[in-house]
Amino acid sequence: MTTSDNVHSEEIEKFGAKAERWWDPTGEFRTLHQVNPLRIRFIREYARIRGQKIVDVGCGGGILSEALAREGGEVRGIDLAPELLEVAELHALEQGVENVRYEGISAESLADREPESFDLVTCMEMLEHVPRPASVVAACARLVKPGGKVFFSTLNRNMKAYLLAIVGAEYVLDLIPKGTHQYDKFIRPSELAAWARAVDLEPLGIRGIEYNPLSRRFRLGKNLDVNYLIAFEKPL
Ligand code: SAH
């Protein structure tokens, strides 16, 4: 790896160190498990999953990759944390999910090697962990075939997001591990849309992931203040 790589190695180590607890539905990553069905629902609003060639960028232990494969997608999960890729592979094997495979490669390198090769690109809760998120957005735009779709999710940057996603989720409610997020890495929808526009992706739609602390449930909604999902298309 060279210093020009678009990766914070301490982020990779932080996630990799927690690999064995990735699939515990009540563990540190339970929030990812809880929001996963909402992501699948959002993707389905814009795309067919069955039979589609999909790359899941920053796949971690494979929560979204495996769900996409269960929906009939031909999935490649990529990440730079070897421990997570191992956990993802073992989990798919245990579950008998065959149409998913994992690889340790960056989005940028895969885009160099296999440009315009995927019908769908997903990149969830990853952009806020890299030094240059616009470079990942550009790589996703290169990975997708013309006419294909690209999906991102990340955290918005404003006072409410700081209070809910960091103070609330990490310290008060203990929803996600302390130190998971850094406020200045959060991304406003307008910023993400501008990076996407710069690489000719057209916006299709955006939804918020809202949390109700009383019911302790997540749902898709109009409120984009904290966590949001956004879909783009690469024109034909
Ligand atoms: N997308 C998964 C995991 C999110 S956690 C999900 O939502 O379920 C963030 C993931 O991004 C971690 O697995 C981490 O290893 C990965 N990551 C961070 N920087 C990366 C980079 N530069 N390239 C690829 N993956 C990266």
Boltz pocket constraint, residues with backbone or C-beta under 6 A from the ligand:
constraints:
  - pocket:
      binder: B
      contacts: [[A, 6], [A, 7], [A, 8], [A, 11], [A, 12], [A, 15], [A, 16], [A, 32], [A, 57], [A, 58], [A, 59], [A, 60], [A, 61], [A, 62], [A, 63], [A, 64], [A, 78], [A, 79], [A, 80], [A, 81], [A, 84], [A, 105], [A, 106], [A, 107], [A, 123], [A, 124], [A, 125], [A, 126], [A, 129], [A, 130]]
      max_distance: 6.0
